[in-house]
């Protein structure tokens, strides 16, 4: 199983002005975090796209390009590219360029995003939310599979035998689909034969097992090889030297973000009791010592049989030194435990 990290580049926000503080330093820290993840042997690092003052990354590919020069083996992916409000041709060209620069380490994780700021920013209508993503994802797959593309749709000018360059270093640039848990999203990824990344950030993860079974069933029905299907689990979490330290360090940043978003969306505040339940053995938050985090990842693997796990380390702003220590522990202690046990189970 591939193990990695994803983040959105959280920043502190001035309460009076609503403007981001120290975005430049956060981006420089981000590149250092990716470099360390590569050095400690993690497999994947993903950067998400947001267009808000509380996140520094609105152009993940630019930050990933900076990281390419300072890494050697780690896969670099978006997590996610908000495809609904972007141009699939430009997305493909951008990540094909990254793939060439990195000698085959780039991926796209396409999704609809958890926020809507990009729609008015780039001139799209929220009434087209579903059709935008469906149409653009199908075009993105066609761009990957064909050097010359003929295509027409509702939301973008048609292409008539149009060559698209550069081609990626890899024969087929990997395209993952990020889903939040709906059957329709899983069926879309299955029909196209694309790997699926499921965000599990609350409740009991076991409730997602039927969704993953449905994805596999729909992919087989669409004629895809079940042995080649890939599933990723993306979860909030944190690693420290002890479970007590991890729980204490992660509580403030996580609840700060979740409660702020709750005010925007009408959610009730997260209580301490709810937090404690979520970091427990069957909760969605992957928080604890290296041993506790490895145990939770392995427990979920018995349920999902997934091929990738990505940990969102900094859900809210956290000191760079704490994030770096968490990355070090994840790579040097969690990953060896997980890999060793999965190898033992396979034999």
C-alpha positions in Angstrom: 0.0 0.0 0.0 1.3 3.5 -0.9 1.5 5.9 2.1 1.5 9.6 1.8 0.4 13.0 2.9 -1.9 15.7 1.5 -2.5 19.3 2.6 -4.2 22.5 1.4 -1.4 24.9 2.7 -3.4 26.3 5.6 -2.5 29.9 6.7 -3.4 32.1 9.6 -5.9 34.8 8.9 -6.0 38.3 10.4 -9.3 38.4 12.3 -9.8 42.1 11.5 -9.1 42.2 7.8 -9.8 38.6 6.8 -6.6 38.5 4.9 -4.0 35.7 5.0 -0.9 36.1 7.0 2.5 34.9 5.8 1.3 33.0 2.7 4.8 33.2 1.2 6.4 31.6 4.2 3.7 28.9 4.3 4.5 28.0 0.7 8.2 27.8 1.3 7.5 25.6 4.4 5.3 23.5 2.2 8.2 22.7 -0.2 10.4 21.8 2.7 7.6 19.4 4.0 7.4 17.7 0.6 11.2 17.4 0.5 11.3 15.7 3.9 8.5 13.3 2.9 10.6 12.2 0.0 13.7 11.8 2.2 11.9 9.6 4.8 10.5 7.3 2.1 6.9 8.2 1.8 5.2 7.4 -1.5 2.9 10.3 -2.3 2.5 14.0 -1.5 -0.7 15.8 -2.6 -1.6 19.5 -2.6 -5.2 20.7 -2.8 -6.7 23.8 -4.5 -8.6 26.4 -2.7 -9.4 30.1 -3.4 -9.9 31.4 0.1 -7.7 33.6 2.5 -7.2 30.7 4.9 -5.4 28.6 2.3 -2.1 29.5 0.6 -2.4 27.1 -2.4 -4.7 28.1 -5.2 -2.3 26.8 -7.9 -1.0 23.4 -6.7 0.9 22.7 -9.9 3.2 25.7 -9.2 4.1 24.4 -5.8 4.6 20.9 -7.1 6.9 22.2 -9.7 9.0 23.8 -7.0 9.1 20.5 -5.2 10.2 18.5 -8.2 13.6 20.1 -8.1 14.1 19.1 -4.5 12.8 15.5 -4.6 13.9 12.3 -6.2 11.2 9.6 -5.9 8.0 10.7 -4.3 4.8 10.9 -6.4 3.5 14.5 -6.7 -0.3 14.9 -7.1 -3.0 17.4 -6.8 -5.5 16.7 -4.1 -7.7 18.0 -5.6 -7.7 19.8 -8.9 -11.2 21.5 -9.0 -11.9 20.3 -12.6 -15.4 21.8 -12.8 -14.0 25.3 -12.9 -10.9 24.6 -14.9 -10.1 23.8 -18.5 -9.3 20.1 -19.0 -6.9 20.8 -21.8 -4.8 23.2 -19.7 -5.0 20.8 -16.7 -3.6 18.0 -18.8 -0.9 20.2 -20.3 0.2 21.4 -16.9 0.4 18.0 -15.4 2.0 16.5 -18.5 4.7 19.2 -18.1 5.1 18.2 -14.4 5.4 14.6 -15.4 8.1 15.3 -17.9 10.0 17.5 -15.4 9.8 14.8 -12.8 10.5 11.8 -15.1 7.1 10.3 -14.4 6.1 11.3 -10.9 3.1 13.5 -11.6 -0.6 12.6 -11.1 -3.9 14.4 -11.2 -6.6 13.9 -8.6 -9.7 15.5 -10.0 -12.7 16.5 -7.9 -15.5 19.0 -7.5 -13.9 20.5 -4.4 -15.4 21.2 -1.0 -15.8 24.9 -1.6 -17.5 26.9 -4.3 -15.4 30.1 -4.6 -13.8 28.9 -7.9 -17.2 28.9 -9.7 -17.9 32.7 -9.7 -14.1 33.4 -9.9 -13.8 31.7 -13.2 -17.3 32.5 -14.5 -19.1 29.2 -14.0 -22.7 28.7 -12.9 -23.4 26.6 -9.8 -26.5 25.3 -11.5 -24.2 23.4 -13.8 -22.3 21.8 -10.9 -22.9 18.2 -11.9 -22.7 18.5 -15.7 -19.5 20.5 -15.5 -17.6 17.8 -13.7 -19.0 14.9 -15.7 -18.3 16.5 -19.0 -14.8 17.8 -18.1 -13.7 14.5 -16.6 -14.6 12.6 -19.7 -12.6 15.1 -21.8 -9.6 14.8 -19.5 -9.6 11.1 -19.9 -9.8 11.4 -23.6 -6.9 13.9 -23.6 -4.9 11.3 -21.6 -5.7 8.5 -24.0 -5.4 10.2 -27.4 -2.8 12.5 -28.8 -5.2 14.0 -31.3 -8.7 14.7 -29.9 -12.1 15.3 -31.5 -14.7 16.2 -28.9 -17.7 18.5 -28.4 -19.7 19.4 -25.3 -21.8 22.0 -23.6 -19.3 23.9 -21.4 -16.2 24.2 -23.6 -15.4 24.9 -27.3 -15.2 21.8 -29.4 -12.0 20.1 -30.5 -11.6 18.9 -34.1 -8.7 16.4 -34.5 -6.7 18.7 -32.2 -3.2 17.6 -31.1 -2.4 18.3 -27.4 1.1 18.7 -26.2 3.3 18.0 -24.4 2.6 14.3 -23.9 3.4 13.0 -20.4 6.5 11.0 -19.5 4.4 8.1 -18.4 2.4 6.2 -21.1 -0.8 7.1 -19.3 -0.8 10.0 -16.9 -2.6 8.7 -13.7 -6.0 10.4 -13.1 -7.7 9.7 -9.8 -11.2 10.8 -8.9 -11.8 12.2 -5.4 -15.2 11.4 -4.0 -17.0 12.5 -0.8 -19.1 9.4 -0.4 -21.9 9.4 -3.0 -22.9 6.4 -5.0 -23.1 8.5 -8.2 -19.5 9.7 -7.8 -18.3 6.2 -7.3 -20.3 5.0 -10.3 -18.7 7.7 -12.5 -15.2 6.7 -11.5 -16.0 3.1 -12.0 -17.5 3.6 -15.5 -14.3 5.3 -16.6 -12.1 2.8 -15.0 -10.4 5.4 -12.9 -8.9 5.0 -9.4 -11.0 6.5 -6.6 -9.9 8.4 -3.6 -12.5 8.5 -0.8 -12.3 11.3 1.8 -13.2 9.9 5.2 -13.2 12.7 7.7 -16.0 11.9 10.1 -18.1 9.2 11.6 -17.1 5.5 11.5 -15.1 4.6 8.4 -16.7 1.1 8.2 -19.8 2.8 6.9 -17.9 3.4 3.6 -17.3 -0.3 2.9 -20.5 -0.7 0.9 -19.5 2.3 -1.3 -16.2 0.7 -2.1 -17.9 -2.6 -2.9 -20.3 -0.8 -5.2 -17.4 0.9 -7.0 -15.7 -2.4 -7.6 -19.0 -4.0 -8.8 -19.8 -1.1 -11.2 -16.3 -1.1 -12.6 -16.5 -4.8 -13.4 -19.9 -4.3 -15.0 -18.3 -1.6 -17.2 -15.8 -4.2 -18.4 -12.7 -3.1 -16.3 -10.3 -5.5 -14.8 -11.0 -5.8 -11.1 -7.3 -6.7 -10.3 -6.3 -3.3 -11.7 -8.7 -1.1 -9.7 -7.1 1.2 -7.2 -8.8 2.8 -4.1 -7.3 5.4 -1.9 -8.4 6.6 1.6 -7.8 10.2 2.6 -8.2 11.1 6.2 -7.5 13.9 8.7 -4.9 13.0 11.3 -1.6 13.7 13.1 1.4 11.8 14.4 3.5 12.6 17.5 5.8 10.7 19.8 2.9 9.7 22.1 -0.9 9.5 21.5 -1.5 12.0 24.3 0.8 14.5 22.6 -0.8 14.0 19.2 -4.3 14.4 20.5 -3.4 17.6 22.4 -1.5 19.2 19.4 -4.2 18.4 16.8 -7.3 19.3 18.8 -7.0 23.1 18.6 -6.2 23.4 14.8 -8.8 20.8 13.8 -11.7 22.1 15.9 -10.8 25.7 15.0 -11.2 24.9 11.3 -14.3 22.6 11.7 -16.1 25.1 13.9 -15.3 28.0 11.6 -16.6 26.0 8.6 -19.6 24.9 10.7 -20.6 28.6 11.1 -20.5 29.0 7.4 -22.5 25.8 6.6 -24.8 25.4 9.6 -23.0 22.6 11.4 -22.9 22.4 15.2 -19.6 23.0 16.9 -17.3 19.9 17.5 -17.3 19.1 21.2 -14.3 17.6 23.1 -16.3 14.4 23.5 -16.9 14.1 19.8 -13.2 14.7 19.2 -12.2 12.0 21.6 -14.6 9.6 20.0 -13.2 10.3 16.5 -9.6 9.7 17.5 -10.7 6.4 19.1 -10.1 3.0 17.5 -13.2 3.1 15.2 -13.3 6.9 14.5 -12.3 8.6 11.3 -9.4 10.7 12.7 -6.0 9.0 12.4 -4.3 10.6 15.4 -1.8 9.1 17.8 1.7 7.7 18.3 3.3 5.9 15.4 2.1 2.6 16.7 -1.4 3.8 17.2 -1.6 5.4 13.7 -0.2 2.3 12.1 -2.7 0.1 13.9 -5.6 2.3 12.7 -4.4 2.3 9.1 -4.0 -1.5 9.2 -7.5 -1.9 10.8 -9.0 0.1 7.9 -7.1 -2.0 5.4 -8.9 -5.1 6.7 -12.2 -3.4 5.8 -11.4 -1.6 2.6 -8.4 -3.5 1.0 -7.3 -0.2 -0.4 -4.0 0.5 -2.3 -3.2 4.0 -0.9 -3.6 5.9 2.3 -3.1 9.7 2.5 -3.0 11.6 5.8 -4.0 15.2 5.9 -1.6 16.4 8.6 -2.3 20.1 8.9 -6.1 20.5 8.8 -5.7 23.9 10.5 -2.5 26.1 10.8 0.2 24.3 12.8 3.8 25.2 13.6 6.1 24.1 10.8 8.4 22.3 13.2 5.5 20.1 14.5 4.4 19.2 11.0 8.0 18.3 10.1 8.2 16.0 13.1 4.9 14.4 12.2 6.2 13.8 8.6 9.4 12.3 10.0 7.5 9.9 12.3 5.1 8.9 9.6 7.9 8.0 7.2 10.4 6.4 9.6 8.1 4.7 12.0 4.5 4.4 10.8 5.3 3.4 7.2 7.7 0.5 8.2 5.2 -0.9 10.6 2.4 -0.8 8.0 4.5 -2.2 5.2 5.9 -5.0 7.3 2.5 -6.1 8.6 0.9 -6.0 5.1 3.8 -8.0 3.7 3.3 -10.6 6.5 -0.4 -10.8 5.7 0.3 -11.3 2.0 2.6 -14.3 2.7 
